[in-house]
């Protein structure tokens, strides 16, 4: 009888705990996110604004990372700060995304000091991640 009581108590507590738990919430993602071209672009932008050089390099395709890393190493600290400042002061709006198999093309409107430019950002899918092409 004691075992039956302990099993019933365990079952009741389990039901109480499971029904009293709030629904599972999606956990926030920290750091770069390359799951979609839009998220990958935003990860690149955040890396530049934060001057996180490793995440800037990671935002690009594997084939271009070595050259980009060398270019960053050859850039003066003042040049990097200027890039950071320009990116922070620029408003980016992704107007359109076009997919072609493992490639994506983002039409991005850049606005800074009332000057508007349209740029096409080329991306490639590497595994499950989207990466920028130089």
Rosetta blueprint (number, residue, H / E / L):
1 X L
2 X H
3 X H
4 X H
5 X H
6 X H
7 X H
8 X H
9 X H
10 X H
11 X H
12 X H
13 X H
14 X H
15 X H
16 X H
17 X H
18 X H
19 X H
20 X H
21 X L
22 X L
23 X L
24 X L
25 X L
26 X L
27 X L
28 X L
29 X L
30 X L
31 X L
32 X L
33 X L
34 X L
35 X L
36 X L
37 X H
38 X H
39 X H
40 X H
41 X H
42 X H
43 X H
44 X H
45 X H
46 X H
47 X H
48 X H
49 X H
50 X L
51 X L
52 X L
53 X H
54 X H
55 X H
56 X H
57 X H
58 X H
59 X L
60 X E
61 X L
62 X H
63 X H
64 X H
65 X H
66 X H
67 X H
68 X H
69 X H
70 X H
71 X H
72 X H
73 X H
74 X H
75 X L
76 X L
77 X H
78 X H
79 X H
80 X H
81 X H
82 X H
83 X H
84 X H
85 X H
86 X H
87 X H
88 X H
89 X H
90 X L
91 X E
92 X E
93 X E
94 X E
95 X E
96 X E
97 X E
98 X E
99 X E
100 X E
101 X L
102 X L
103 X E
104 X E
105 X E
106 X E
107 X E
108 X E
109 X E
110 X E
111 X E
112 X E
113 X L
114 X L
115 X E
116 X E
117 X E
118 X E
119 X E
120 X E
121 X E
122 X E
123 X E
124 X E
125 X E
126 X E
127 X L
128 X L
129 X E
130 X E
131 X E
132 X E
133 X L
134 X L
